[in-house]
Amino acid sequence: MKNIVFMKKKFKKILQSQRVQSFIAFICFLYIWIISRGIRWTKIGFETPSSYVTQNKSFIVCFWHGRLMMMPYAWNLGKERIFHMLISGHRDGKLISKVISYCGIKTIEGSSTHEGGVALKQMVRILRGNGTVGITPDGPKGPCQRVKMGVVMASYLTQSDILPATFSVSSSKILGSWDRFLWAFPSKKGILIWGSSISAPKNKDPDTFERVRLSVENELMRLINIADKVVEKP
């Protein structure tokens, strides 16, 4: 029994090694890249983020934590604008940060839920500089597919509109994790879709904030339904 406990601790320590995490992250990126190359993508709404960049306007990208896997391929404006992604500082978040770094995406480590937090200050600085920040508004621990107020607060403080987005593929599995993570397999069809932009709240009135929060939540759910139907996912 002692040997089993010792081996578990040893294995956990190995997984926490920077070298091991970097290797795992690269393998994950390689898998995602190979999968993406074999998919016949349908792309919808890409003109929306492009128009914001053309007009030199800031915006916040929102997608569910469970639909994160292929979302780097929804961003085709890398040369025109750097994409910053808000990622939690826990172990899983650090692994995700390493994976998306191979896609040229920068990371802001922390949470958007605390108004005075370091992460929120970084977000505000980037957005006020006409940049773009990505947020999974139900992360990092849920509840699943429920938008938290952090994204609304960031939108209000910077007067940056919110652009929901999602993806789906014809062959995948929804994992038993809290976020119902959609793991993509080699697929014939896939979709990357941007939804309707949601204007930043003009005041801090609780009813206004809740209305914006619900608008983001409803639009994300609408996009998932459309995406899954397009790829004929049951």
Beta strands, then each sheet from edge to edge (+ up, - down):
strand 1: 40-44
strand 2: 59-62
strand 3: 83-87
strand 4: 106-109
strand 5: 132-135
strand 6: 161-169
strand 7: 172-174
strand 8: 182-184
strand 9: 189-194
sheet 1: 1+ 9+ 6- 2- 5- 3- 4-
sheet 2: 7+ 8-
end
